[in-house]
Amino acid sequence: MAKTFYSQNIQMIKSMIPHMELVKDEEGNDIQSVYIASFLTLDPCGRYHHAISPNGLTQRCINYWESLDKAAYKLGCWIESGEGDPTDIFLCAPLNLSVK
C-alpha cells in the first residue's frame, strides 16, 4: 500500500511544482511554496490524529505521510504545515529547484 501512496504522491507533487509561488519562510528566506490541501483531505482516515486520542494513528496513515515526505524529498522539496492553520499542508522547495 505504501508503494501505491508513493507513486500517487510523486505524480501529485510533480503536477503542483509548476504552480509554486515565491514566499518567505519563517526565517525570512525566499522559497517556493504551493498549498496542497487540508490535512483532513489528504489523510487516508480523514481525521486529525491527536496524540492522546483513543482513535490513534493507523499504520495506513503513517504509511501515507511517510510516502508524502519521501516523494517530496525525492523531487527536491519538503512538506510543511500552515503557519496560521496547522491543518493546511504546503509543498515547499528552494528557489533553484529544477524538476526532470
N, C-alpha and C positions, 0 to 999 in steps of 0.2 A: 504494500500500500504506500509506503514512504516513497518508493521509486516513482509511482504514479503522481504523487504530490509534487515530487521534484520536477518531473517533466512538465507538468502543468504550470508550476511556478516559474520555470525557466522561460516558457513561452509568454506568460503574463508579464514578466519583468521586461523581456525584450520588447514587447509591444508598448510598454509605458515609457521607456527611456527617451524616445523622441519628444515626449510631452513634458520633459523636465524643465523647470524654470530656475533661474538664478535666485538664491535666497542666502541669508546669513545664518550660520549655525549659532549655537549658544555662546561660542567664544568670539563671534563676530567675523568668522572666516566665510568667504564666499564658497558655496557649494551648489550643486544642482539637487532639486527635490521635486517630487510629484506625489500627490495624495493617491494612495492605492484604494483604500476602503476602510470602513469601520472594522475594528477587531471582531465585533459581533457578526459581521457579514462574512469575514474570512474564516473564522474559526469553524472547524468541522462540526462542533457541537452547538455552535450558535449562541454561546454564552460567555460571559466574563468569568474567569476562574479565580475565585478568591482563595487565598492560602488556607483559610480555616473552614471553607465550605465543605459540607458533607458530600456534595456532588462534585468532588475534586476533579482534577485534570485527568483525562483519559489518555491512554497510550496513543490513540489515534490523533488527538490534539497535539500531543508532544511531537509526534512524527511530522505533522503538518508544519508547525512553527520551526522545527529544526530544518526541514526541507526548504522553507522560505528563506531562512538565513543562509543556508548553503548555496541556494540558487543565486541569491543576491551577491554573495561573496564571489562566486564563480564568474559573475559578469562585472566585477569591479565595483560593486555597490554595497550598501548596507541598509538595514531596516531600522526605522526609529518610530517611536510612538509620538503622538502630538504633544506639543507644549501646553496648550490650553485644555485639550481633551485627550487624555491618555488612551482612549479607545480609537482615536484616529491613527492610522498606520500610513507611514510615508516611506517611499523608496528614495534613498539619497545616494549621491555619487560625487566624486571630486570633479573639478572643472575640466580636467583633461581626459575624461572618460571617452574611450573610443570602443564601440561595440562592433564585433565582427559578425 
